[in-house]
Amino acid sequence: MIEFVIPVKRSSEFRLHPLGFFYLEDHLPGGKSHRVHIWLPNEIETAENDRHQHSFSINSMVIVGGLRSELFHFRESSEGNQREFVVSYSSGHSILSPTGRVGTLDRFSIFETGAGASYFLEAGIIHRINTIKRPCVTLLKTQDRGTKILSYGRQLNELPFERRAVNEFEARRIEELLASLV
């Protein structure tokens, strides 16, 4: 069970993630963190290179809404159409740099997680998350494992993404959603 306080009064601290959700992260000692992810009812344009892996393992609980998770293996192949990118961060931006590897992504699992349910994802597993019911709020506990952060997609180049702070309207909507959960 994931236990931490839903940060209703911290809505102005959320940031926009390249994959179309808002997040708030609290770093803890020992490479751990607590995160809140929020997908509001309206769609936000997301990066095409949306299959990715994390440097941390994730224990996630869906509080409201629902998610569909897909898990993949990358198979290097000169005839593939998926490019691999290293993800780095600089001055509040996410930056994708090509590794030069090309291949295919083979999906090996798909599952859905609804409100009240949890899932665990080990660091280094390539995945994609799609919301199946919005609004969607997830609470996550993470543990850094030191693996590379990689992203996959067909796009050759993707401009650096500014992980901007929420605007006043978004902060108000986040606060209203979080207040309805407590």
N, C-alpha and C positions, 0 to 999 in steps of 0.2 A: 504494500500500500504506500502511495506517495503522500507524504504529509508535509505541507507547509502552507503558510497563509496566502490566500489570494490577494494580490496587491491592488485593491480597488483604488486607493488614493495615490497610486504611482502611475496612473495612465499616461501622463505626459512624458514618462521616461522610456516608453516603448519606441522601438525603431522598426523600420520597414526592412524585411528580409528579401533578397533577390527572388525567392520562390513564392512571393505574394502574400506572406503572412506578417503579422506584427509580433515582435518578441521582446521580452524583458529577461535579462540574464543577471544573476547574482553569482559571482565567483566565490568559492569557498576554499578553505585550505586543502592541500593534497590533490590538486587537479580536479576537484569536484565543482559542480555548479548546479544551481536550480534555475530552471527556465520556465517561462509561460509563453505559449504560442497561441495566437488568436487569428482566425480567419473570419473576417466580417462577412455579412451576407452578400455584399457586392464583390464582383471579381476584380482582382488587380492583375495586370499583365505580368507574367512571370518569364524568367529566362528559358530559352529553348533547351539549353544544356542543363536539364533538370534532374537527370540521374546523377547521383553523387554518393560519396561515402564520407564519414566523419572520422576525426581523430579520437573520438570519445565513444564509449558505449552509452546507450540510452535506455532508461527505464521510464516509459511514458504512460500516463493515464489520461484518457479522454474524459473530460468533465461534462461537456455538452457537444452535440454534433456527432460526426462520424468521419473516419478516414479509411481510405483504401491504400494499402502498402503493396508495392511490388519489389521483389528482390532479384538481383541480377548477378551473373558472372560475366566478366569481360574476357573475351577470347581474342587475342591479337591475331590479325589476319590482314594481309595487304589488300584483300578484296572487300574488307568491311567498310561500313559507312559511318561508324561512330569514332569520334576523336576523343582522346583523353587529354584532360587539362589539370594542371596543378592549381589549387586555389590558394591565394595569398591575400593578405590584408594590409592596407596602407592608408593612413589618414581617413579612416571611416569608409573606405571603399573595399569591395570584394573584387579581386583581379584574377582572371583566368589566363594562364600561360600554357600553350600547347607543349605536351611532353614529346610529341613526334610519334606517339604510338597510335595506330589505327586498328580497329577490329569490329567485333560484333558484341552486342549485349544479349545474352541468353537469359530470359526470365526463368527462374526456377521455383518461385513461390509468389502467391498473391493471397492477401488476407484482408479482412475488414475488421475495424475496431470501433465499436460504438460507445456511447456515453456509459460511464461506469466501468468500462473494461480497460485493461492495461496490456502493453506489449513490451518486449525487450528486444533491442537490436544491438549486436556487438559492433564495436568499432571496425572499420574496414569493409563492411558489407555494403555493396552498391545497392541503392534503393531509390524509389520515387514514391512520394506521398501525394495523394489527391484527396480533396475533401469530397465526401459523398453526402454530407448534411451540414449546412451552415445556418447560423454561426457555429463555429467549432473552436473549443478551447481545450488545450492540452497542458498538463503540468509534467515537467520532465526533471529527472535527476540524471546528471551525466557524470562520467568518470573518464578523465583523459587517459588514453592508452598510447599516445605518441605516434600514431600512424599518420601517413600523409593524407591530406584532404584533397580528394580528386573529384572531378566532375566529368561528365560524358555527354556528348551530343554531336549533331551533324554540323553545327555552325563552325566555320573556320575561326572566326574572331568574335568576341563578345566584349563590348565596351565595359570598362570598370563600372561597377554598380555602387551608387552611393547609398549606404545604409543610414538614410536620413531619419531624423527624429519625426515623430508623428506631428501632424498639424493640429490646430485647435479642434477642428471638427472630428478628426479621427480619435483624438484623445477623449473627447466627450462620448463618442460612441463606444470606445473601449471601456470607459468608466461605467457607463450605463449597463453594458453587458456583464462586467464583472460584479457590479452591485446586485444584479439579478440572481447571481449564483450563491450569495452568502445569506 
